[in-house]
Amino acid sequence: MTSTTSRARRAGIAAFVGTTIEWYDFYVYATAAALVFGPLFFPSGDPFAETAAAFATFAVAFLVRPLGGIIFGHIGDKLGRRVSLVITLLLMGVSTVLVGCLPTYEAIGIVAPILLILLRALQGLAVGGEWGGAVLMSVEHAPAGKKTFYGGFTQLGNPAGALLASGIFAIMSRFGEDFIMNGGWRIPFLLSIVLVGVGFWVRYRVEESPVFEQKVEGRKQSMPLAFALRVNWKPILLGIGLLPISTGGYYLATTFATAYATGEPISMSPQLILDAMTIASFVEFVVTLPVAWLGDKWGRKNIMYIGLVTSVLTFVPFMLVLPGKIEPVIFLLASLVRIAMSATYAPIAAILAQMFRPQARYTSIALSYGVGAAIWAGFSPWFATMLIAWTGSVWSVIFMFIGMALLAGLCTWLAPQHSDEAPVTDSYTPRTDTTTARTR
């Protein structure tokens, strides 16, 4: 038991460190897209058009994430979770550092946004393979009854990465907008090289997943993608439907809210909203593991339901108070939204991992999360920006958010849950390879 717990702890810490770095890289781009990429890479004289173009490049990474899931899912299902995760970490780090080295539109013209889009696509490939593998390493190492808690280590990387990204931009905002626009924006991207070195060292030292070693490695398998599409297509679709708030809602409350608050007609100080987002990221970081722990005590699905309801109840007033610029209220609601959303994000690792049996599990979870993120997170900030332009009212975004929450609740209720403690057999059929557990 001690050895199992020790392995689980090492896997959880490695998942946390790796996903922190991956999400830091991802959120650095998201913050830069909301604040500076429009005028620097897509200058048009129209702030709205520049922001929309920047958010379109933001969406590119989500569009290629399913491809990253297929590529790295195949590697993870055939060669092991650890091999795939080391590659994704290096790919993300190199892509992020190169973004920080890019000349702007003023220097090289149309080539600048083209290169930016290409590097954003490489980021998407890396994240498409990263999250599913990190989830499996943490959940598959975890003992029965603690899978939601250890899965929470992977989810902890999201607020930690967001905290680092928004924190460094918040610090730079104190040097003034000119500093950021005239090269300061490059600093967070270039710092990624240090984080990747640390993450590579931590991740390479972790043992392979015991589920992979016992139930997958060395056994005759079909192609992971073919198996996933033939056998797992129903849970893959349900997994996509689970994610609207965990992914898309998150970006509405962070990236879109930042652009909405700092743009016309609100024109809030970037420093104010970045400070609010930084504190909110810290609050989310603090509550994520306790929420995951509750998932094992109360039922991971029950925590998800609580998160969906409270996300709506906090997101609505948050969006409505932004025009008033009442700082204490903005800081409070920004943090409350993130606490609520942590209850939709912390348990999602264990819920999705246990929706699939071991064969082709990496490919299946990566496809489910990658396609879901492409649909919900990739387009939510852009579509919300369009809704504001079409309707002139933030209520259109609020109603979209409520609809997303209702869909996520329905798919959570329908999601199957399997057990990794079933005996190893020569078959990969659902009833002999793994059992279906009644999970709340």
N, C-alpha and C positions, 0 to 999 in steps of 0.2 A: 504493500500500500504506500509506504514511504517513497519507494522508487517511482511508483506511478504518479504520486503527487509532485515529486521533484521534476519529473519529465514534463508534467502538465504545466508546472510553474515556469520552467524554462521556455517551453513552447509559447505560453501566454505572453511572457515578457518579449520574446523575439517577435511575435505577431504585433505587439504594441509598438515596439521600436520601428519595425519595418513600415507599418501602416501610418505611423506618425510622419515619417519622412515622405512617403508617397502622397499623403494628403496635404502636407505642408507644400510640396511642389504644386499640387493641384490648386490649392487655395491661393497661393501666391499669384498664380495666373488669373484666377477668378477675381481677386481684389484689383489686380492691375487692369483687367478688362473693364471693371466697373469705374475705375478712376482715370486711367491714363492711356490705354491702348487705342481708344477711339481717335483722339486728335493726333497721336503719334504715328499710327499705322493706317488710319482710314480718314485722313483730313478731308472735310467737305464744307466746313463752315456752318454746318447744321448739327448742333450738339445731339439732337435726338437720333439723326441718321448715324452719327459716329458711334454712339452708344449701342445702337441696334447692330451695327456691323461688328463691333467688338464682341457682343454677346453671341453673334452667329459663329465667330471663331471659337468661342467658348464651347458651343454646341458640337463642334467638330470632334472633339475628344470623345464625347458620348456616342457619336455615330459609329466610331471605329472600335468602341469597347467590346461589342459582341465578337468582332474579329479577333481581338486580343484574347477574349475568353476561349475561343476555339483553338487558337494557336497554343496558348500556355496551358489551357485545360488538357489538350492532347499530351503535352510534355508532362504535366503533373499526373495524369492518369497512367501514362506509360512508364515514365522514368522516376517519378516521385515528386511529392509536393515541394521538397526543399530545393531541388534543382531549378524548378520553374520560378520559385520565389526569388532566388538569387539573381536570375536573369532579369526579371521585371524590375527589381530594385536598381540595377545598373542602368537599364534602359531609361527609366524615369529620371534618374540623376543626370545623365548625360544630356537628355533632351532639355531639362530645365536650365542647366548651366548655359547651353547654347542659346536659349531664348534671351538670357541676360547679356549675351554678346552681340545680338542682332543690331545692325544699323536700322534706323527708322526710315519712314517714307521720304522724309526730306532729304536723306542721304542717297538712297538708291532707288527711289520710286516704287513702282508696283512690285518689284522683287521682294521688298521688305514684308508686305502682308502675305505674300505667297510662302516665304520661308517660315513666317510665324505660324501659318496654318499647318504646314508640314510638321513642324516641331510639336504643335498641339496634337496632331494626329498620333505622333509617337508617344506622347504622354498618355493618350487614350488607350493605345495598345497595351502599355505597361499596366495601367490601372485595371484594364479589362481582365488581365490575368492575375493581378496582385490580390484583390480583395477575396476572391473565392479561395485561393490557396492559403492565405493567412487565416481565414475562417476555419478551413479544414484542419490546419495544423493545430490550432488552439482547441477546437471542439473535439477532434478525433483523439487528441492526447488526454482529454478531460475524463475523469471517472464518471460513472453514471450518477445522476442526481446533481451534477455540478457543471453541466455542459453550457447552460446559459451564462453562468458566472464567468467561466473561462473564455467563452465566446465574446464576452464583454471586453476582454483585453484587446481584441481586434478592433472593436468599436471605439475603444478609448483613444485609438490613434486618430480618429476623425476630429474630435474637439481639440486634441493636443496639436495636431497639424494646423487647425484653424486658429488656435491661440497663438502659435508661433507666427503664422502668416499675417494675421490682423495686427498682432502686437508689434511686429517690426515696421509695418506700414504706419501704425499709430505713432511710433517713435519718430519716424521720418517726417510725418506730417507737421511735427513741431519745428522743423527747419524751414517750413513754408512750401507752398505749392510749386514755386519755381525750382526748388531743390529736387523735388520728386520728378518733375517734368524734364529737367535738364540732366538726367542721368541717375538720380537717386533711385529710381524704380528698378535699376539693374541689380542693386545690392542684394535684395532677397533671393534673386535667382542664382547669383554667383555663390552665395553662402551654402547652397544645396550640396556642393561638392564635399564639404566637411561632414554634413549629416549622412550622406551616402556612405562615406568611409566607415563611420561608426556603425551604421545599419548593416553593412556587409559583414563586418567582423562578428556582430551579435548573431545574425541569422545563419551564418555558415556553421556555427558551433552547435546548432540544435539538431537533435536526432530526427530521423524520418518518422512520419506518422505511423503509429502502431496499426491502425486500420488498413493503411496501404500495405504494410509489411505482412499482415496476417491474411487479408482477404483479397488483395489485388496483385501484389508483386509476384512474378513468376507463374501466374495462372493464365490460362488461355483466355484471351479477350477478343471481342469484336472491336472495330474502330470506335473509340469513345464517342465521337460525334454521331455516328450512325446509331449506336445504342441509345444515346440520349434522345435523339429525335424519334426513334421507334418506340421506346419503352417509357421515357420520362416526359413526353410532350405535355401531358396534363399538369403535372406539378410544375413544369417550367412555366406554363401559362399562368398558373396560380401565383407562382413566385413573382412574375412580372406585375401582376395585379396587387401584390402585397406592398409594393414599393413607392406608390405615389407620394406619400407624406415623408417617409424615411429618406427619400432622395430629392424629389422635386420640391416638396414642401420646405425642405431644409434650405434649398437655394432661393426659394421665394423669400424666406425670412432672413437671409443673409445677403447674397449677391444682389438680388432684385431690390431688396429693401435699401441697400446702400446706394444703388443708382437712383432709386425713386426719391430718397431723402435728399441727395446732393444735387439732383437735377431740378429743372424748372417745373412748377413754380415754387417748390419748397425752398430750394437753395440752402439747405442746411450745411453747416461747416463740416467738411470731411473729417476733421479731427474729432468732432463730437460723435458722429456715427461710428467711426472706427474705434473710439474709446469704448462706446457701448457694446460693440461687437466683440472687442477683446475681453471685456469683463464677462460677457455672456458665454464666450468660449471657455473661460476659466471655470465658470459655474457649471457648465455642461461637463467639463472634464472631471470635476469633483463628484458629480452625481451619477456618472455613467456606470461605474462598477457597483455601487449600491443598488442601482436600478436592476442591473443584470443579476445580482444576488437575489433580489426579490423575485425575479423570474423563475428561479428554482424553487422558491418557497410558495409563491402564489400561483404559479403557472405562467409560462412565457407568453401564451396567447392572451391571458388576462391582462398582463402588463401592456401588451400591444393595444388592446381595446382602451385601456385607461389613457395611454399616450395619444391615441387618435382623437378622443373626445377633448382632452385638455389642450391639445395642439390647436384645435379650432377655437376653443374658448379664450386662448391667449393671443393667437395670431390676429383675430378680428380687431381687438382694441389696439394692438401694436400698430397696425397699419393706419388706424383712424387717428392716433395721437401724433403721428409724425409731422403733419403740417403745423401743429401747434408749437413744436420745438420746445416743449417743456422737459428740460433735461432729466430731472429725477424720474419722471414717469417713463420716458424713453428708455433709460437705463434699466429700470425695474422690469418693464414689459419685454425688452430684448432678452433679459435673462430668464424670465418665466417661460417665454416661447421655447427657449433652448432646453429648459428642464423638461417641459412637456414632450418635446421631440425626442429627447433622450430615451423616453419610454417607448417610442416607436422604433428607435435605432438600436438600443442596447440588446434587445432580445432577437433581433432579426437574424443575427449570425447563426444562433442555434436553431431557430425556426427553419431557415432555408437549408442549412446543412442536413437536418434530419428529415427533410422532405424527399431525399433521394437515397437509394441504396448505394453501397460502396462502388460498384462498377460504374465508371463514367461519372462519378459524383462531382469531380472537379470541373469537368466540362459542363455538366448540367447546371451547377450552381453559378458558374461563371457566365453561362449563356443567360440564365434567368436574371441575374443581377445586371449584366451588361446591357441586355435589351431593355430591361426596366429602367435603368439609369439613362439610357439613350432617349427613351420616350419621355420620362417624367422630369429628370434633372436637366437633360440637354436642352430641352425646349421651353421649360417653365419660365426662366427669366425673360427670354425673348418673347414668348407668347404673352406673358403678363405685361411687358412693355407695349406690345401691340394692342392689347385690350384697353390699356389706359388711353392710348391714342385714339382708338375707335369710339370708346364710350365716354371718355373724359371723366370717369369715375373709378376710384379704387375698389368700389363694391363689386365690379366685374371680376377682379382678381380674387376677392374674398369668396365669391360664389364658386369660382373654379376650385379654390382650396377646399371648400366644403365637399364638393363632388368627389375630389380626389380622396378625401378621408373616408367617405362612404364606400367607395370601391375597395380601398385597402381593408376596411373592416370585414366586408363580405368575403374577400379572398383569404383573409386570416382564418375565418370560421371554417372554410372549406379545405384548408391546407392539411395534408396528411403528415404524420410524424412517425419516423422509423427508429428502431433501436439498433445500436452498434453491438449490443451484447448478445445477439443471436449467434448460434454456433456456425462455424465455418463449414461450408459444404462444397461439393463439386458443381453446384448449380448456382446460377445467378438469377433464378426466378424469384419473384417477390416473396413468396411464402416460405422458401427455404433459406434464402440468403439473409433475410432480415425480417423482423416482425414489425407489425404496425402497432404503435403504442397509442393509447388514448391519452393525449396530452391536452391539458386545459389551455 
